[in-house]
Amino acid sequence: MIRIAIVEDTAFDRQVLQDCLREYGQETGTELQITEFTGGSAFLEQDPDDLDLIFMDIMMDGMDGLTTARKLRRRDSRVLLVFVTSMVQYAVQGYSVDAMDFIVKPVTYTGLKLCMDRAVRRLNETAPVRLRFTNREGTHSVDASEICYIESLEHKIVVHTQQGTIASDMSLAAAEKMVKALPFFRCHVSYLVNLRYVDCVSGNDVWVNGDRLAISRYRRKDFLEAWSAWIG
């Protein structure tokens, strides 16, 4: 479940965001918990501390969005922040408070969906997910974010992490199912790559955390699209 706050002083704009978010939830099967706030002061007074994502108007009566965001960042550097504004020139200032994105009014479902897709990827990336791999030594629990890539080798897999390697009798197809909702891509029959560790791509080769791996010719286009989408 993604916990979302809408901080907006105009009832109509709050409703538009609410409707677009509900449509996104229904289309993607994502469970959303949405809370509305009528302004920056009301938001800070209630002090919600369990949010994943905030949509905040910049130009609000009373406390504006940038001031609200600066106060928010003093106590919460983690929550994702998206500014919603009709004044594009102010959106650039959002970088000073580590805003993830901005949406221009009037809000459309297409624009919100692109923003939500990026937010979901970011949340999946930061959420701690542990994967289990079994071998003769026992069961090893590994944080998915620490896996650079998984290699198929002689009917086994080798999990390459930042700390070392782990061998397992699991198939690469089974490992691929385990990381289906995470930023991994199977670029070759033998390699399942964590996109966050991709250094560069040259021809039919990809460098992952310093290791040179092959990309299947017929998967190269999809791999490049997935990598480009992940880095935004």
Secondary structure, DSSP 8 states (H G I E B T S, - for coil): -EEEEEE-S-HHHHHHHHHHHHHHHHHHT--EEEEEESSHHHHHHH---S-SEEEEESS-SSS-HHHHHHHHHTT-SSSEEEEEES-HHHHGGGGGGT--EEEESS--HHHHHHHHHHHHHHHHHHS--EEEEEETTEEEEEEGGGEEEEEEETTEEEEEESS-EEEES--HHHHHHHTTTTTEEEEETTEEEEGGGEEEEETTEEEETTEEEE--GGGHHHHHHHHHHHH-
